[in-house]
Structures are given as C-alpha cells and as structure tokens.
Amino acid sequence: MSSNDSGLRFQADEKPPMPLAFILGLQLTAISVSATILITTVVMRAAGQSEAYLSWAVFAAVVIGGGATMLQALRLGRFGMGHVLMMGSSAAFIAVSIQALAEGGAATLATLVVVAALFQFLISDRLSLFRRVLTSSVSGTVLMLIPVSVMSPVLKLLENVPDGSPPLGAPLSALATVLVICGLTLKASGTLRLWAPVLGVLTGSLVAVFFGIYDTARVAEASWIGLPRVEWPGLALGFGPVFWSLLPGFLLAAMIGAIRTISSAAAAQRVSWRRPRAVDFRAVQGAVATDSLSNLLSGLAGTVPNTSYTTGASLAQITGVAARHVGLAAGAVFLALAFLPKALAVVLAIPGPVFAAYLVVMMAILFMIGVQMIVQDGIDYRKSLIVGVSFWLGVAFQSGVVFPEFFSEFAGGLMNNGMTAGGLVAIIMTLFVEITEPRSSRMEAALDTSSLPELKEFLGGFASGGGWDEGMARRLGGVCEEVLLTLLRQGEEEEQSGGRRLVLLAKKAGSGAVLEFIAARGEGVNLEDQVALLGEQTEEIVIEEEVSLRLLRHLASSVRHQQYHGVEVVTVSVELPKPVSGE
C-alpha cells in the first residue's frame, strides 16, 4: 500500500506544536464561522424575524457549532469521530427553515429541527442497514457536487466590496491569495508549506487594506465582550397542518445532511493517515451522531440546523496536518468568538474576494478527494453510470435547467441544490441496482467453529445450484473457514453475554460469487487492513493469523471489512478457480 500523502507531517493521532494547531484552527474557524453567520442571517432576515431574535440565533449557532467541532475531534463514546470535522449551519435547510418561520413561527421551526435531529440519530444508530445504499459512489458523488453547489455564491463574493472601491482592489486581492496558496503548496516544503493557506489569506488581506476594502470600521465599532439577550422560542407541540406539510422537506434535508456528514467523515479519514486505511464506520457513526446532537441542540435553541463542513480534509491535504488537535483548537476558537465580538469582527472584516479565492482552492481539492473516494474500490460500468448521471444531473439542477416550473417549488426548493439533487439521483440508482440484483442465498448459524461443517455444506449447495464444480465449492468453503476463524480470534478476548450469531449471504456476481458475513462485532482490528498489510508488517502478526490471512488473500479477489457499533460486515469476492493446465 502506498501512502495517501507522502507529505503528511502530523496524522490524526499525533500532536503538532500548539501554535501551529491554533493557527490552522483559526483558519478553519474563519471560513466556518462566516458561513454559519451568513446562513443564519439569511434565514432569519428572509423570514422577517426581529433583530433581537437574529442576534440570539447567530449566537446559538456559533456556540453549538464550536462545541460540536470539538466533540468531533474528541470522540467520546459513540459521539465524535476523532478527526478534524468542522460543524456549522447547513445550507440544505435554508429554504425549508425560511418557510417554517414564515408559516409557523420560530417555535414551529424549533420543533421541526428537533424531529429532523431524531431522524438523523436513527440513521446513525442503524447505519449498517444503509450500507448497500450509502456507498463510496454515493459519498464520492456528494463530495464532488459540494463545490458545484457552493461555487456560484462563492464566486459572487469576488464582487462583494464596498461601493466606490478601486476597481483593481477585488481582483488583485483575490489573485494574491490564490497565487500565494498555490505557489507555496506546489513548490514549498517542510514548515513553509504548512503556512501556505494562512499566508495566502494574510497576503490577500494586506492587498485589500492597501486598496481600502478591508472593513476596519467594523472591527473598531465592535465591543470586546458581549452576549445577546435570550430569545428562546420554545417548542410548538400542537403538530398542526403546517408541521405536517413541512415535515417531509425537513426529513429530506436531514437525510442529505447525514449523507454529507458520512461523505465528509470518510474524506477526513482518507487524508488523515500516512498509510491508507479502510473506512472505520464506527467513526462515521460517531460523526453522524454528533451532527444529530448538534441539530437537537439547534432545535431546542431555536436556530438553524447544523451540518459538517469539508474544509478540514482540504486543509489537511494542503498543509500535511491532519491531527485532531487542530479540530480541538478550531472548536475552541469557534466558541470564543461567540463571546468576543471584536475578534469575530476581525474575521468577518476579511473582504469577500479573499474568502472567495481561498474557497476556490479548497473546493478544487475537495472535488478531487471525491474522485479518489469513488475509484478507491475499483470502478465498473455500473458505478461509472451512477456517478456520471448523478453528477451531471446535479450540475443541471444547480443551474436550474431541469423543468424549473416544477422542481423550483418541489419540497421547498430542495432540488435547486445540486448536491441534494445529485445525491438523491445516486441513491435512487443505487437502490434500483440493489433491488434488481438476484436474491442472495441466506444462512444463519452460531459464530463458532462448530458451525463450520454446516456453513460449508450450505456453500456446497450454493455452488452446485450455481452450476460450479467441486473446486469452486472448496474455494468458497476455504474462504468461509478463514473469515470465521479470523472473526473468532478478534472477539475471543471480549466477554460475551450469550452466543454470537453469524449471517452468511451468498450470491453470484459475474463469473464468481460474493460472500457477505454479518456478525456481532468484537473489538478487533480491520480484516481488510490486515490483508493489505501482508508482506509489509509481518513481524506484528501472529504466525497462525498470518497464514490464515495469506490463505484468504490467495482464495479471494477482494476483501472489504466494514465495522459498525454492534455489528461487522465482511464482504469477500471469490472468482472461479482457473483450470489446471492440461485439464
């Protein structure tokens, strides 16, 4: 296995110098807090809410976003993922939130957000049930469409300068930002590369100060410390017609938010380790659970729902720093800014062209992370079609050229967002493929060596029914034996209350077969990683286990191991044995 980034200086579990973590955290916060404030402000003002309620909603959104960002980095119990994952207000909820405020008021919005959060909790807890739908193709497509969805408003920031500003101020400040970030990232090495995004933003801001487009008055007028008046709206528990008419839109937005968080969590893991690892779906569940918790708090506070931001993965790719301490620093800065209006003003005073230039670079990198996620498990004609159709339909919906007279009003305008539309198309196409696949043969047994004869007999019957010879039956039985023994070794140190069960699914796939082992999970390491590491770290593997893994690698064409809370799934592809020469 090759490193996913040979320039990674600090992986997720390493501790960078505190000043470096703080500066990178501040940089992530500058973008995230601006988006959070902007989204919340747009929703409240579009719905005609008072300035007092707007101030409370912004304060609550910033506090919740900061706390959720820190929790993502910490991974406490089933919450958080132990990686850098920024949290903030969700653009997917803008349309339905405005509608809820306009038709039912702040209490109705709060109730709908709480229900949407409970739906996301369900997705997090039962994520293993969605594994056939929320695939790497779906997640990668969503990541690729995030830049498409935000690029138009990002590029509009290039013109976001005070009236009467010098005409060269905006283009030169943006150009300086891009040139410094890209130049240092491409050519610098060592410590200087770590500072490329920071130096780019600073350079662009200095150019902006020279042309008079940095809002110094905003900084001067802001107070040092301040808190808004509490404007808690309560909950509307009458569940009237307005609630039921808006609920489908909120649930759809919650599902899209969960998919985005799943995609962001997978992307964060991909760029956070020197040696590529299989995605840890327990960490993904923790990320979605934290998203759900932050939305529950957002609903109880009466503000706009949250989602994960993907700038952390892009920043790690550029700087080579993926340490979770950066996420802790970012969350701490996020929280502090909520109570320090002067510091918040320094960030918000950075002119639009500088923000736009920074985000263009971040989104370009994020797009390629999505591409890498799609191709990492191999790509066939089905995956190519799903990704291609979903991506270009997402672009078309984002451009408003797909039956706008109908889709502009559908579900509160949710389909106007390319990420939402493309993500739904990818899910529907993936579901169609799954539903129309031949049904799998199924068997359930105790997760114990005593079940091995029964499992082999089942696979022998499956091979016979598929028209295969004894050689294929032996190969399937050998794969079953090695997977079973490996799962038992991983769980033997764990005390079990009652017997663990194993579900075996077998189906034909092309000229071969796919076996899926679903079992109660022990706390073992990932089988997929172990197979991939053979030959590189053999001294760390017990001889008996190494032999078993080598046999599995010999018998199987691919091994995928998905670990969730309470269950793990091992999917093994087995090709038909090649005929022996002379037969």
C-alpha positions in Angstrom: 0.0 0.0 0.0 1.3 3.4 -0.9 0.9 6.4 1.3 -2.0 8.5 0.5 0.1 11.6 1.0 3.8 11.3 1.4 3.9 14.9 2.8 1.7 14.2 5.7 3.6 15.6 8.7 1.0 15.0 11.5 -1.6 12.3 11.2 -4.8 12.1 13.2 -3.3 10.7 16.4 -0.2 12.9 16.6 0.2 16.2 18.4 1.5 19.2 16.4 3.1 22.2 18.1 0.4 24.2 19.9 1.0 27.5 17.9 0.6 25.5 14.6 -2.6 23.8 15.8 -4.0 27.2 16.9 -3.2 29.0 13.6 -4.7 26.2 11.5 -7.7 26.0 13.8 -8.2 29.8 13.5 -8.0 29.5 9.7 -10.7 26.7 9.6 -12.8 28.8 12.0 -12.6 31.9 9.9 -14.4 30.2 7.0 -16.8 28.1 9.1 -18.0 30.9 11.4 -18.5 33.2 8.4 -20.7 30.6 6.7 -22.6 29.9 9.9 -23.3 33.6 10.5 -24.2 34.2 6.8 -26.6 31.2 6.6 -28.4 32.0 9.9 -28.7 35.7 9.0 -30.1 34.9 5.5 -32.8 32.6 7.0 -33.8 35.0 9.8 -34.0 38.1 7.6 -35.7 36.4 4.7 -38.4 35.2 7.2 -38.8 38.7 8.7 -37.6 37.9 12.2 -36.6 40.6 14.6 -33.0 41.8 15.1 -33.1 40.5 18.7 -34.0 37.0 17.6 -31.5 37.2 14.8 -28.7 38.0 17.3 -29.8 35.1 19.6 -30.0 32.7 16.6 -26.5 33.6 15.4 -25.0 33.3 18.9 -26.6 29.9 19.5 -25.5 28.7 16.1 -21.9 29.7 16.7 -21.8 28.2 20.2 -23.3 24.9 19.1 -21.0 24.7 16.0 -17.9 25.2 18.2 -19.0 22.6 20.7 -19.8 20.1 18.0 -16.5 20.7 16.3 -14.6 19.9 19.5 -16.8 16.8 20.1 -16.0 15.5 16.6 -12.3 15.7 17.4 -12.6 14.1 20.8 -14.7 11.0 20.0 -16.4 10.4 23.4 -18.3 7.2 23.5 -20.5 6.9 20.4 -20.2 10.7 19.7 -17.4 12.2 17.6 -15.0 10.6 15.2 -11.6 11.6 16.4 -10.7 13.6 13.3 -11.0 17.2 12.1 -14.5 17.8 11.1 -15.9 21.4 11.2 -19.5 21.9 12.1 -21.8 24.8 11.3 -25.2 25.9 9.9 -26.5 23.9 7.0 -27.4 25.5 3.6 -29.6 22.5 2.8 -32.1 23.7 5.4 -32.3 27.3 4.2 -35.4 27.0 2.1 -37.4 24.9 4.5 -36.3 26.9 7.5 -37.5 30.2 5.9 -40.8 28.5 5.1 -41.2 27.2 8.6 -40.5 30.6 10.2 -42.8 32.4 7.7 -45.8 30.0 8.1 -45.5 28.7 11.6 -43.0 30.9 13.5 -39.9 30.2 15.5 -41.5 27.5 17.7 -42.5 25.5 14.7 -39.0 25.7 13.2 -37.6 24.5 16.5 -40.0 21.5 16.7 -39.2 20.5 13.1 -35.5 20.7 13.6 -35.8 18.5 16.8 -37.7 15.9 14.8 -35.2 16.0 12.0 -32.4 15.5 14.5 -34.1 12.4 15.9 -34.3 11.0 12.3 -30.6 11.5 12.0 -30.0 9.7 15.2 -31.9 6.8 13.7 -29.6 6.9 10.6 -26.5 6.9 12.8 -27.6 4.1 15.0 -28.7 1.9 12.1 -26.0 2.9 9.6 -25.2 -0.7 8.8 -28.7 -1.1 7.3 -27.9 1.6 4.8 -24.5 0.2 3.7 -25.8 -1.0 0.4 -27.2 2.4 -0.5 -24.7 4.9 1.1 -21.8 3.5 -0.9 -18.5 5.1 -1.8 -20.0 6.0 -5.1 -22.8 8.0 -3.4 -20.5 9.6 -0.9 -17.9 10.5 -3.5 -20.6 12.0 -5.8 -21.9 14.1 -3.0 -18.4 15.4 -2.3 -17.9 16.2 -6.0 -21.2 18.1 -6.0 -20.4 20.2 -2.9 -18.1 22.5 -4.9 -20.7 22.7 -7.7 -23.4 23.7 -5.2 -21.4 26.5 -3.5 -19.3 27.8 -6.4 -21.9 30.3 -7.6 -22.3 32.1 -4.2 -18.5 31.8 -3.7 -17.7 33.5 -7.0 -20.2 36.2 -6.2 -18.0 37.1 -3.2 -15.5 38.3 -5.7 -17.7 41.4 -6.2 -18.5 41.8 -2.5 -16.6 45.0 -1.9 -17.8 48.5 -0.6 -19.3 50.9 -3.2 -16.7 53.2 -4.7 -13.8 50.8 -4.1 -10.9 50.9 -6.6 -11.7 48.6 -9.5 -8.4 46.7 -9.1 -8.8 46.1 -5.3 -11.0 42.9 -5.6 -9.2 41.1 -8.5 -5.7 41.8 -7.1 -6.5 40.8 -3.5 -8.1 37.5 -4.8 -5.2 36.9 -7.2 -2.6 37.4 -4.5 -4.5 34.9 -2.3 -4.6 32.2 -4.9 -1.0 32.7 -6.1 0.5 32.5 -2.6 -1.6 29.4 -1.6 -1.0 27.5 -4.8 2.7 28.7 -5.2 3.7 27.6 -1.7 1.7 24.4 -1.9 3.3 23.4 -5.2 6.9 24.4 -4.5 7.4 24.8 -0.8 8.4 22.0 1.5 8.7 21.5 5.2 7.3 24.1 7.6 6.6 26.8 4.9 4.1 24.5 3.2 2.1 24.3 6.4 1.5 28.0 6.3 0.5 28.3 2.7 -3.2 28.9 3.3 -2.6 31.3 6.2 0.0 33.3 4.2 -2.4 33.4 1.2 -5.2 34.9 3.3 -2.9 37.3 5.0 -1.4 38.4 1.7 -4.8 38.9 0.2 -6.0 40.9 3.3 -2.9 43.2 3.1 -3.6 43.9 -0.5 -7.2 44.6 0.5 -6.1 47.0 3.2 -3.9 48.9 0.6 -7.0 49.4 -1.6 -9.3 50.2 1.3 -11.6 47.2 1.0 -10.9 45.6 4.4 -13.7 46.7 6.8 -11.6 48.3 9.5 -14.6 50.3 10.8 -16.4 47.1 11.6 -13.5 46.0 13.9 -13.3 49.4 15.6 -17.0 49.5 16.4 -17.3 46.0 17.8 -17.3 45.6 21.6 -14.7 43.4 23.2 -17.1 41.1 25.1 -20.8 40.7 24.7 -23.8 38.4 24.9 -27.2 38.7 23.2 -30.5 38.8 25.0 -32.0 35.3 25.3 -34.9 34.9 22.8 -35.8 31.3 23.3 -38.9 30.5 21.2 -39.9 27.2 22.9 -41.5 24.2 21.0 -44.8 24.1 19.2 -46.2 20.7 20.2 -49.6 21.1 18.6 -48.4 19.4 15.4 -50.8 21.2 13.2 -51.1 21.3 9.4 -48.1 23.5 8.9 -45.9 21.0 10.8 -47.1 18.0 8.8 -46.8 19.8 5.4 -43.2 20.9 6.2 -42.0 17.7 7.8 -41.1 15.8 4.6 -38.9 18.6 3.5 -37.1 18.7 6.8 -36.6 14.9 6.8 -35.3 15.0 3.3 -32.9 17.8 4.2 -31.8 15.8 7.3 -31.1 12.7 5.1 -29.0 14.8 2.7 -27.2 16.3 5.8 -26.4 12.8 7.0 -25.1 11.8 3.6 -22.9 14.9 3.5 -21.6 14.1 7.0 -20.9 10.4 6.0 -19.0 11.7 2.9 -17.1 14.3 4.9 -16.2 11.7 7.6 -14.9 9.2 5.0 -12.9 12.0 3.3 -11.4 13.1 6.6 -10.3 9.5 7.4 -8.8 9.2 3.9 -6.5 12.2 4.3 -5.7 11.7 8.0 -3.3 8.7 7.9 0.1 8.2 6.2 -0.8 4.7 5.3 -4.3 4.3 3.7 -6.8 2.5 5.9 -10.3 1.1 5.4 -13.0 3.5 6.5 -13.9 3.0 10.2 -17.7 3.1 10.1 -17.8 3.4 13.9 -16.1 6.7 13.5 -18.6 7.6 10.7 -21.5 6.7 13.0 -19.9 9.0 15.7 -19.8 11.8 13.2 -23.4 11.5 12.2 -24.4 11.1 15.9 -22.6 14.4 16.7 -24.4 16.0 13.7 -27.7 14.8 15.2 -26.8 16.0 18.7 -25.9 19.5 17.4 -29.2 19.6 15.4 -31.1 18.6 18.5 -29.5 21.5 20.4 -30.1 23.8 17.5 -33.8 22.9 17.6 -34.0 23.4 21.3 -32.3 26.8 21.0 -34.5 27.8 18.0 -31.7 28.3 15.4 -30.9 26.8 12.0 -29.7 23.1 11.9 -26.1 22.1 11.6 -24.1 20.0 9.2 -20.4 19.1 8.7 -18.1 21.3 6.6 -15.5 19.7 4.4 -12.7 22.3 4.6 -10.8 20.2 7.2 -10.0 17.5 4.7 -8.9 20.0 2.1 -6.7 21.9 4.6 -5.1 18.6 5.7 -4.3 17.8 2.1 -2.5 21.1 1.6 -0.7 21.5 4.9 0.0 17.9 5.7 -1.5 18.4 9.2 -4.5 16.1 10.0 -4.1 16.0 13.8 -7.3 16.0 15.8 -5.8 18.8 17.9 -6.4 21.1 15.1 -10.1 20.3 15.4 -10.0 21.0 19.1 -8.3 24.3 18.5 -10.8 25.2 15.8 -13.8 24.4 18.1 -12.3 26.4 21.0 -11.8 29.4 18.7 -15.3 29.0 17.4 -16.7 29.1 20.9 -14.5 32.0 22.0 -15.7 34.1 19.0 -19.3 33.8 20.1 -18.4 35.7 23.3 -15.8 38.1 21.7 -17.5 40.4 19.1 -14.2 42.2 18.5 -12.4 39.0 17.5 -15.4 37.9 15.4 -15.3 41.3 13.6 -11.6 40.8 12.6 -12.6 37.6 10.8 -15.8 38.9 9.3 -14.0 42.0 8.0 -11.8 40.0 5.7 -13.2 41.0 2.2 -15.2 38.7 0.0 -12.6 38.4 -2.8 -10.1 36.9 -0.3 -12.6 34.4 1.1 -13.7 33.5 -2.5 -10.1 32.9 -3.6 -9.4 30.7 -0.5 -12.6 28.7 -1.0 -11.9 28.1 -4.7 -8.7 26.3 -3.9 -10.3 24.3 -1.0 -13.3 23.3 -3.2 -11.0 22.2 -6.1 -9.1 19.9 -3.7 -12.4 18.6 -2.2 -13.6 17.7 -5.7 -10.5 15.5 -6.3 -11.0 13.8 -2.9 -14.4 12.8 -4.0 -13.0 11.4 -7.2 -10.4 9.4 -5.2 -13.1 8.0 -3.0 -15.1 6.8 -6.0 -12.2 4.9 -7.6 -10.6 3.5 -4.5 -12.7 0.3 -4.5 -12.5 -0.1 -8.3 -14.9 1.3 -10.9 -17.1 -0.8 -13.3 -19.7 0.2 -15.8 -22.5 0.4 -13.2 -20.5 2.7 -10.9 -19.5 4.8 -13.9 -23.1 5.3 -15.0 -24.4 6.1 -11.4 -21.6 8.6 -10.8 -21.8 10.2 -14.3 -25.6 10.6 -14.4 -25.8 11.7 -10.8 -23.1 14.3 -11.1 -24.3 15.9 -14.4 -27.9 15.9 -13.2 -26.7 17.6 -10.0 -25.0 20.2 -12.2 -28.1 20.6 -14.3 -30.4 21.0 -11.2 -28.0 23.5 -9.7 -28.2 25.5 -12.9 -32.0 25.5 -12.8 -32.5 24.0 -16.3 -34.4 20.8 -15.4 -38.1 21.6 -15.5 -37.7 24.6 -13.3 -41.5 25.3 -13.3 -41.9 22.1 -11.3 -38.7 21.4 -9.4 -38.2 25.0 -8.2 -41.1 24.5 -5.8 -40.7 20.8 -5.0 -40.1 20.1 -1.3 -39.5 23.7 -0.5 -37.0 24.1 -3.4 -34.6 21.4 -2.1 -33.9 20.2 -5.7 -32.5 23.6 -6.6 -29.3 22.4 -4.7 -27.0 20.3 -6.9 -25.7 18.3 -4.0 -29.2 17.4 -2.9 -30.5 16.6 -6.4 -27.4 14.6 -7.4 -27.2 12.8 -4.1 -30.8 11.7 -4.4 -30.3 10.5 -8.0 -27.2 8.5 -6.9 -29.3 6.9 -4.1 -32.2 6.0 -6.3 -29.9 4.5 -9.0 -28.0 2.5 -6.3 -31.3 1.3 -4.8 -32.5 0.2 -8.3 -29.3 -1.8 -8.8 -29.7 -3.4 -5.4 -33.4 -4.2 -5.7 -33.0 -5.8 -9.2 -30.0 -7.9 -8.2 -30.6 -11.7 -7.8 -31.6 -12.6 -4.3 -28.9 -13.9 -2.1 -28.9 -17.4 -0.5 -29.0 -16.9 3.2 -28.0 -18.9 6.2 -27.8 -18.1 9.9 -25.6 -20.0 12.4 -23.8 -19.6 15.7 -20.5 -17.7 15.4 -18.5 -20.7 16.5 -16.2 -23.3 14.9 -18.9 -25.9 15.5 -20.9 -24.2 12.7 -18.2 -24.7 10.1 -19.4 -28.0 8.7 -22.9 -26.6 8.4 -21.6 -23.5 6.7 -19.5 -25.5 4.2 -22.5 -27.7 3.4 -24.6 -24.6 2.7 -21.9 -23.2 0.4 -21.5 -26.5 -1.4 -25.2 -26.5 -2.2 -24.9 -22.8 -3.3 -22.0 -23.8 -5.6 -23.9 -26.7 -7.0 -27.0 -24.6 -7.6 -24.8 -22.1 -9.5 -23.5 -24.7 -11.8 -20.0 -24.7 -10.4 -17.8 -27.8 -9.8 -16.3 -29.1 -6.6 -13.2 -26.8 -7.0 -15.4 -23.7 -6.5 -17.2 -25.3 -3.6 -13.8 -26.0 -1.9 -12.7 -22.4 -2.5 -15.9 -21.0 -1.1 -15.5 -23.3 1.9 -11.9 -22.2 2.4 -12.8 -18.5 2.4 -15.6 -19.2 4.9 -13.3 -21.0 7.2 -10.6 -18.3 7.2 -13.1 -15.5 7.7 -14.8 -17.4 10.5 -11.5 -18.1 12.3 -10.4 -14.5 12.0 -13.6 -13.2 13.4 -13.4 -15.6 16.3 -9.8 -14.6 17.1 -10.8 -10.9 17.1 -13.6 -11.5 19.6 -12.1 -14.1 21.9 -10.8 -11.5 24.4 -14.3 -10.0 24.8 -16.7 -11.4 27.3 -19.9 -12.2 25.5 -23.3 -12.4 27.2 -24.9 -15.2 25.2 -23.9 -16.7 21.9 -23.0 -14.5 18.9 -24.7 -15.1 15.6 -23.4 -15.2 12.1 -25.5 -14.5 9.0 -23.9 -15.6 5.7 -25.3 -14.3 2.4 -24.1 -15.8 -0.9 -24.9 -14.6 -4.4 -23.5 -14.9 -7.9 -21.6 -12.0 -9.4 -20.4 -12.3 -12.9 -18.4 -15.4 -13.2 -17.8 -15.6 -9.5 -19.5 -15.2 -6.2 -19.8 -12.6 -3.4 -20.0 -13.8 0.2 -21.2 -11.5 2.9 -20.5 -12.4 6.6 -22.6 -10.3 9.1 -21.6 -10.9 12.7 -21.8 -9.4 16.2 -18.6 -7.4 16.4 -15.6 -7.8 18.6 -13.1 -5.0 19.1 -10.6 -6.5 16.7 -8.6 -4.6 14.0 -9.9 -4.3 10.5 -9.5 -7.5 8.4 -9.3 -5.5 5.2 -6.3 -3.6 6.6 -4.6 -6.8 7.8 -4.9 -8.5 4.4 -3.5 -5.4 2.7 -0.6 -5.1 5.1 0.7 -8.7 4.5 4.3 -8.6 3.5 4.9 -5.2 5.0 4.4 -5.7 8.7 4.6 -9.5 9.2 6.5 -9.2 12.4 3.4 -7.7 14.0 1.2 -10.6 13.1 1.0 -13.9 14.9 2.2 -16.7 12.6 -1.1 -18.6 12.7 -3.1 -15.5 11.9 -0.7 -14.6 9.1 -1.1 -18.0 7.5 -4.9 -17.6 7.7 -4.8 -14.1 6.2 -2.4 -15.3 3.4 -4.8 -18.1 2.6 -7.7 -15.6 2.5 -5.8 -13.3 0.2 -5.0 -16.3 -2.1 -8.6 -17.5 -2.2 -10.4 -14.2 -2.5 -10.1 -11.5 -5.2 -11.1 -8.7 -2.8 -11.9 -8.3 0.9 -13.9 -5.5 2.4 -14.4 -5.2 6.1 -17.0 -2.7 7.5 -17.1 -2.2 11.2 -20.1 -0.7 12.9 -21.2 -0.4 16.6 -22.6 -3.8 17.4 -22.1 -5.5 14.1 -19.4 -6.0 11.4 -19.7 -7.0 7.8 -17.0 -8.8 5.8 -17.7 -8.9 2.1 -15.5 -11.3 0.0 -15.4 -11.6 -3.7 -14.4 -15.1 -5.0 -13.5 -15.8 -8.6 -14.0 -19.2 -10.3 -10.7 -21.2 -10.0 -8.6 -21.3 -13.2 -8.5 -24.7 -14.7 -5.2 -26.6 -14.1 -3.0 -26.8 -17.2 -3.7 -30.0 -19.2 -7.3 -30.4 -18.0 
